[in-house]
Amino acid sequence: MNTRRNLLVGMGAAALGVAAWYGAGEEPQRARSGAADGGYFPNTPLYTHEGQAVRFYDELIRGKVVAINMMYTSCTGICPTATANLRLVQQLLGERVGRDVFMYSISLQPELDTPQILKEYVERHHIEPGWWFLTGAPADIERLRFSLGFYSPDPLVDGNKANHSGILRIGNDAYQRWTMAPALAEPEQILATINHVDRAVVLTA
């Protein structure tokens, strides 16, 4: 399994064009992840669709198995289909969601996607507990997006939200196991990828 740094540089470069990872001291807001490679996750302040204030690394990532994508509620392209597909993944995970595996969707349009708007989206798409939709200050979301590698090196492409990546970032922070999958991949394939990073799951040949 790739280290976080190798994943973000290697797979991010292939799937997203480039994947940025900031070193120590570049942003005081970052929280140390405990990675052997000295990597950092942003500790961005966010709000859930329930209106709860959270910190990205401390409360959402630290020591957890997670699956993260980016979307926005007014998107008429990939977002509705990706959400429906990930809903199937949520169903396959069952009671593990919110207990062993945590699903996060971060709004690319935080200036419009308030917690209330996100809550309405969650209800409309029949999202079950354990999957949080997140928003925050636009500048904070941008820093988070870039640090996760969800951007294109082409400014014209990157500036058009309709072109945003349909990538799902999957990882286990406790063991530094990180990978990614297309959000539109078969739900069973996404589940297998999540299971691959989750050491609590016994994999058989």
ZIWO-V516105 format. One record per run of one state. SS is the DSSP state (alpha for helix, beta for strand, coil for the rest). FROM is the first residue (numbers start at 1). TO is the last residue. Records with the same first field share a line. If there is no record, write none. Layout:
BEGIN
SS->FROM-TO / FROM-TO
END
This chain:
BEGIN
coil->1-3 / 17-29 / 33-39 / 43-44 / 49-52 / 62-64 / 72-77 / 98-100 / 108-114 / 125-130 / 136-137 / 149-154 / 159-160 / 164-166 / 176-176 / 183-186 / 198-205
alpha->4-16 / 56-61 / 78-96 / 115-124 / 138-148 / 155-158 / 161-163 / 173-175 / 187-197
beta->30-32 / 40-42 / 45-48 / 53-55 / 65-71 / 97-97 / 101-107 / 131-135 / 167-172 / 177-182
END
